[in-house]
């Protein structure tokens, strides 16, 4: 666990080696288990403080569009995001939030998104329900391209945020022609989008590959 303060956890029957679980610092070890039948299940619950956001995407719509005319691969992603971390105990105060940023205390609020893309990505755009996301940073080099966004408000527990991002890429990086045939192969990541240390979970992902007219 990330802390040694564990107020509540499941205790199982003791083993020959002592308590179950055995505790050493912030590490809990269950077992060993002998003579356990196949398919046996034992539910274990552990409660501890977790001061990081838990971003969850209820829906991601991802469009990958191929254009032979411009030699371009256009990607657009539409996110419906929610933070599953603990809810605020009191009402939100933007003044207190701004003041706390100088001390940089632990917080479960999600206040920024970092989107790493392949090198050569270009023409990024990022909008939400109101319009263009003004607090953003885009940089690109020969190794990678990075899009950094900051929502209009920090996402505390149960708070939602929907937004859209998109970018262009050189088509020849992803599309290859099979010699001696009339076929092409397209190679593209299943998921791209934001990357954070805590990870993002998804309920539903809809992916569409939009082919040129006449493709079959």
N, C-alpha and C positions, 0 to 999 in steps of 0.2 A: 504494500500500500504506500501511498505518497506521504504518510504521516504515521507516527507511533501512537497517536490518540485514536484508539478504536473503541468507542463506547459500547458497541453491540456486535456480537458475532455468534454463529452457531457452534455449539459444542457437541461433539459426537462421543460415542462410547470410547473409553480409554483403551489404548493398545498396550502391548507388552512393553513398549518403550516409554510409556507415561501418558501425559495428557494428550488429547486430540481436539484441537490442534496444538502443536508445540509452537511457542512464540519466541522469536529472537529478533529484537528490535522491531522493525516494521514488516517482518516476514512471518507469515503464518503457514505452517506445514501440516496438512492433513494426511493421515496414514502412518505407516504402511497398512494396506488392507490385504488380509489373507483369506483364502477360501471364499471369494466373492463370486456368486453365480453370474453367468453371462447376462448382460442387459440390465444389471442392477443399477438403480439410480438413487442418489442421496442428495437432497436439496441443501445447499449451504448459502447462508445470507450473511453479509458483512457490511456494516455501516461505518462510514468514515467521511471526513470533510474533503470535498473536492472543489477547488477554487479555480476551475477552468470552464470555459463555455462548452456546451454540448450541442453543436450545430446539427440540425436535422433538416433534410430537404424532403418535403412532402411530395413534390413533383418537380422533375426536371424535363423540359422539352428541348431536345438537341437536334438541330438541323445541320446537315452537311451537304452543301450544294456544289456540284461540279459544273464549271463553265469552260468549255473548250474554246469559246470565242476569245475570252480574256486570259486563258491559261491560268485560271484562278480557282482556288478551293475556298469557299466562304463558309464559315461556321458561325451559327448563332445559338446561344443557350439562354433559356428562360427559367429562372429559379423561383421557387416558393419556399422560403427558408424560415425556420423557427429555431429558437434556442431552448433546448430542453433542460437547461440548468435550473437551479432553485430560483423561485420567484422572489421579487423584492419584498422585504418586510414592510417598508413604508412607501409613500409616494416618491416618485423620481424627482430629484432636484437637479437641474442642469448646472446651477451655480456650485453645488456641492460636488458634482461630478467633475467639473473643470478644476476645482481646487484640489481634488484628490489626485489628479493626474501628475502633479509635481512630486508627490510622495510615492507614486507608482505602487499602490497596495495590491494584494491579490484580488482578483475580481473574476466573476463568472460571466461578465458581459462580453459579448463579441463586438469589437469596435473596428475591426479591419479585416479585409480579405486580400489574400495574395494569390494571383493566378499565374503560374509559370506555363509558358507556351514554347513551342519549338522556335529555334532561331529562324529568322526570315519572316516571322509573322508581322503583319502590317495593318494599318488603318483600323485600330481598335475603336470600338464605341461601347458605351456603358450608360444605360438609362434605367430609371425606376419609374414608379407610377406618376411622379411629379415631372420628371424630365431628366436632363443630363446630370449625372453624378459629378458634382463639381470638385470634390476632394478626391483626387486620383493622381497616380504617378505611373508613367509608361516609360520603360527603358528597354533597349534591345542592343544586342551585340552579336558576335559571330557564334556564340555558344548557346544563347537562350534569349527569350524575350519575357519580360516580367510586367504584369499589370497589377497594380496595387490600388485597391478601392477602400474608401471609408464611407460607410452608410451615413445617412443624414442624422442618425441618432444611434447611441450604443444599444445593442440588442441584449437586454436582460432576459432572465428566465421567462418563458412563455411568450416573449415578444416576437413579432413576425416581420419579415421584410421580403418583398418581391422585387426582382430586378432582372435586367437583360444585358448580356454582353455578347460581343461579336468581333470577328477579326477575319482578315484575308491571309492566304498563304499561296506560295507558288505551287501550282498544280503538279508540276513534274516531280516534286518531292514526294508525292503521295500516290500518283497514278503511273502505272507502268504498262507499256504496250507489249503484248506477247507476240513475238515475231512468228511469222508464218500463219497467223490466224487473224480473226477480226475481234479479238477479245482484249479487254483491259483488266488489270487487277488494281483494286483500290486498297491501300493500307492506311488506316487511321485509328488513333486511340479510341477505345470504347467510351472512356470518360476522361475529361480534362478538368477544366474549371478550378475552383479554389482549392488550395492545399494548406492545411493548418496542422499543427502538431497533434491536436486531439482527434483529427480525422472528421469526416462528415458521413452520416448515414443517410440512406435514400429509401423512401417508400416506393416510389415509382419513377422509372426513367423511360421516356418515349424518345426513340431515335429514328429520324427520317433521313434517308440518303436521297437527295434530289438529283436525278440524272438529267443529262441534256435531252432535248427533244429528239425523238427517233431512236433512243437507246432501247434495248430489249435484253 
